[in-house]
Amino acid sequence: MFNLTDSHLHTSFSWDASQTIDEVINKAKAENVGHITISEHLDFHPEHKQNHTKFNYSGYTKAIEKARAGFPCLMKGFEAGEPHIFKREYEEYIKGKDIDFIMGSLHMVGEYTPVYEEYFQQYKDIKSAYTAYFEEVYKLASYGNFDVLGHLNLVHRRGVQFLPEYSYEMFKSEIDDILKALISKGAGIEINTSGFRYHGGDMLPGIDVVKAYIKLGGNIITVGSDSHYVKDTFFGLIRAYEALDKAGIKEITVFKNRKPVKVPIK
């Protein structure tokens, strides 16, 4: 039996999620997920509908503290969007806050998000859409100041419709540069299982990128379902753990007080 963890969960404190912390905990108990980290969206663009100035941090903290009484391995985190672009706002916001985990993620490249088709329609050459995405992820990784990079190849979750032949080898140079930058900053990678719910049918990134990260010297790997609704919570965790186990990976990382804690896969 696997020692399941999920370090990427959104609740109703995030603008695009509906599940409650209690619902997540109840499902964790039912499905034997031993460590969970709520990672609410933390965005900084001034026109974002719920940027950092509108986030209910006090309410979030109180809800975590209350829920932790019934589930001690509950951690409080953030998924920070584009912190490398909004350095001043990001660094000022997290200063002095009691946070267990911060994931750095790229959801926007310029004015478009690769979550939707409109992003890809900008480019005459679809590979250029991927390259532009990875170039921006490299900037994020080079900035660091977070614990783990979220969904390294998010671009492929929608991009698989346009570039089904995508592979790690196709963008090896760009991806390896990202991995090296993360390792130099002491940051890890996330295995995001939301990819199993979409067209690509694989985790983000795939096991080949995980192996490359380890070969380059990385040793911080988290797993997360990136759920916003109860129906998606913990979806794909077991498949991801099976892939990691088959690859010979013995430990998964969770974070407490911004420090990595190793959890044996089995």
C-alpha positions in Angstrom: 0.0 0.0 0.0 1.2 3.5 -0.9 1.7 6.3 1.6 -0.4 8.7 -0.4 0.1 12.5 -0.2 -1.5 15.4 -2.1 0.1 18.8 -2.1 -2.0 20.6 -4.6 -5.6 21.1 -3.5 -7.8 24.2 -3.9 -10.9 25.0 -1.8 -13.5 27.7 -1.7 -10.9 30.2 -0.6 -9.6 30.1 -4.2 -11.7 32.0 -6.7 -12.2 29.0 -9.0 -12.8 26.2 -6.5 -15.9 25.1 -4.7 -14.9 22.3 -2.3 -14.4 23.0 1.4 -11.5 22.0 3.6 -13.8 19.6 5.5 -14.8 17.9 2.3 -11.2 17.4 1.4 -10.4 15.9 4.8 -13.4 13.6 4.8 -12.3 12.3 1.4 -8.7 11.9 2.6 -9.8 9.8 5.5 -12.0 7.7 3.2 -9.3 7.1 0.6 -6.3 6.8 3.0 -4.4 9.9 1.9 -2.2 10.6 4.9 -0.8 14.0 4.1 -2.7 16.9 2.4 -1.6 20.4 1.6 -4.2 23.1 0.7 -2.5 25.3 -1.9 -4.8 28.2 -2.6 -4.3 30.5 -5.6 -2.2 33.5 -4.8 -2.2 35.9 -7.8 -0.9 39.4 -8.2 -2.0 40.8 -11.5 -3.9 44.0 -10.6 -6.8 43.1 -12.8 -7.2 39.5 -11.5 -10.6 38.9 -10.0 -9.0 37.6 -6.7 -5.5 39.0 -6.5 -3.6 39.1 -3.2 -5.3 42.2 -2.0 -8.7 40.3 -2.1 -7.5 37.0 -0.6 -9.0 36.1 2.8 -5.8 35.1 4.5 -7.3 35.5 8.0 -10.2 33.3 7.2 -8.0 30.8 5.4 -5.6 30.5 8.4 -8.5 30.1 10.9 -10.1 27.4 8.8 -6.8 25.4 8.5 -6.2 25.7 12.2 -9.7 24.4 13.0 -9.5 21.6 10.5 -6.0 20.5 11.6 -7.4 19.5 15.0 -9.1 16.6 13.3 -6.4 15.9 10.7 -2.9 16.8 12.0 -1.1 16.2 8.7 -3.0 19.1 7.1 -0.7 21.8 5.8 -1.3 25.4 4.7 0.1 26.4 1.3 -0.2 28.7 -1.7 0.1 28.3 -5.4 1.7 31.6 -6.4 1.1 32.6 -9.9 4.0 34.3 -11.8 5.9 35.5 -8.7 8.9 36.2 -10.8 6.9 38.9 -12.6 5.4 40.4 -9.4 8.5 40.1 -7.2 7.9 43.1 -4.9 4.2 42.2 -4.3 4.9 38.6 -3.8 7.9 39.0 -1.4 6.0 41.6 0.6 2.9 39.4 0.9 4.6 36.3 2.1 6.9 38.1 4.6 6.2 37.0 8.1 3.3 34.7 7.2 3.0 31.2 8.7 3.0 29.1 5.6 4.0 25.5 5.1 4.4 25.3 1.4 4.6 27.6 -1.6 4.3 26.3 -5.2 5.5 28.6 -8.0 3.4 28.2 -11.1 3.1 29.7 -14.5 -0.5 30.2 -15.7 0.0 33.2 -18.0 2.4 33.9 -20.9 1.9 37.5 -21.7 -1.9 38.1 -21.9 -2.8 34.5 -22.6 -3.0 31.3 -20.6 -2.0 27.9 -22.2 -5.0 26.4 -20.4 -7.1 27.6 -23.3 -6.9 27.3 -27.1 -6.6 31.0 -27.7 -3.0 30.8 -26.4 -2.0 28.5 -29.2 -3.8 30.4 -31.9 -1.3 33.2 -31.5 1.4 31.1 -33.1 1.8 30.0 -36.7 4.2 27.2 -35.5 2.8 25.2 -32.6 6.2 24.4 -31.4 6.8 28.1 -30.9 3.9 28.1 -28.4 5.6 25.4 -26.4 9.0 27.1 -26.6 7.6 30.5 -25.4 5.9 28.7 -22.5 9.1 26.9 -21.5 11.2 30.1 -21.8 8.9 31.8 -19.3 9.0 28.8 -17.0 12.8 29.1 -17.1 12.5 32.7 -15.9 10.3 31.6 -13.0 12.6 28.7 -12.1 15.6 31.1 -12.2 13.9 33.4 -9.8 13.2 30.7 -7.3 12.0 31.8 -3.9 9.4 29.0 -3.8 9.5 25.4 -2.8 8.3 23.5 -5.8 7.5 24.3 -9.4 3.9 23.4 -10.3 3.0 21.5 -13.5 6.2 22.1 -15.4 4.6 21.3 -18.8 1.1 22.6 -18.2 1.3 23.8 -21.8 0.8 20.2 -23.0 -2.5 19.7 -21.1 -4.3 21.6 -23.8 -1.5 21.6 -26.4 -1.8 17.8 -26.9 -4.7 18.7 -29.3 -2.2 20.6 -31.5 1.1 18.7 -30.9 0.1 15.1 -30.0 3.7 13.9 -30.8 5.1 16.1 -28.0 7.9 14.5 -26.0 10.5 15.4 -23.4 13.2 14.8 -26.1 11.5 17.4 -28.4 12.2 20.1 -25.8 15.0 18.5 -23.9 17.3 21.5 -23.9 14.6 23.9 -22.6 13.3 21.5 -20.0 16.8 20.5 -18.8 17.6 24.2 -18.3 14.5 24.6 -16.2 15.4 21.5 -14.1 19.0 22.8 -13.6 17.7 26.2 -12.5 15.3 24.6 -10.0 18.1 22.4 -8.5 20.4 25.5 -8.2 17.7 27.2 -6.2 17.0 24.2 -4.0 13.5 23.8 -5.4 11.6 20.7 -6.4 9.1 19.6 -9.1 5.5 18.6 -8.8 3.9 15.6 -10.3 0.5 17.0 -11.2 -2.1 14.3 -11.8 -4.6 16.7 -13.4 -3.2 15.5 -16.8 -4.9 12.2 -16.3 -8.3 14.0 -16.5 -7.5 15.7 -19.8 -6.7 14.8 -23.4 -3.1 13.9 -22.8 -3.9 11.2 -20.3 -0.5 11.5 -18.5 0.8 13.3 -15.4 2.5 16.7 -15.7 5.4 16.3 -16.3 5.8 12.7 -17.4 8.1 10.1 -15.8 10.9 10.8 -18.3 11.2 14.4 -17.0 11.2 13.1 -13.4 14.0 10.7 -14.2 15.9 13.6 -15.8 15.4 15.8 -12.7 16.8 13.0 -10.5 19.7 12.3 -12.8 20.6 16.0 -12.7 20.7 15.9 -8.9 17.2 16.8 -7.9 15.6 15.1 -4.9 12.4 17.0 -4.1 9.2 15.6 -5.7 5.7 16.4 -4.6 2.5 14.9 -6.0 -0.8 16.8 -6.3 -4.2 16.3 -7.9 -4.7 20.0 -8.5 -8.4 19.6 -7.7 -10.9 22.4 -7.4 -14.0 20.1 -6.9 -14.6 17.1 -4.8 -15.0 14.8 -7.8 -11.4 15.5 -8.8 -9.8 15.4 -5.4 -7.0 12.7 -5.3 -7.8 11.6 -8.9 -4.8 9.9 -10.4 -2.7 9.7 -7.2 -2.4 6.0 -7.3 -1.4 5.9 -11.0 1.3 8.5 -10.3 2.6 6.6 -7.3 2.7 3.4 -9.4 4.7 5.2 -12.1 7.1 6.6 -9.5 7.5 3.2 -7.7 8.2 1.5 -11.1 10.9 4.1 -11.7 12.6 3.2 -8.4 11.7 6.4 -6.6 11.5 5.6 -2.9 10.3 8.9 -1.3 7.9 11.7 -1.9 8.3 15.2 -0.3 5.8 17.2 1.7 6.5 20.5 3.3 6.0 21.8 6.8 7.1 25.4 7.7 8.7 25.7 4.3 11.0 22.7 5.1 10.9 19.4 3.1 9.8 16.3 4.9 10.4 12.9 3.2 7.6 10.4 3.2 8.4 6.8 2.0 6.3 5.9 -1.1 5.5 2.6 0.7 
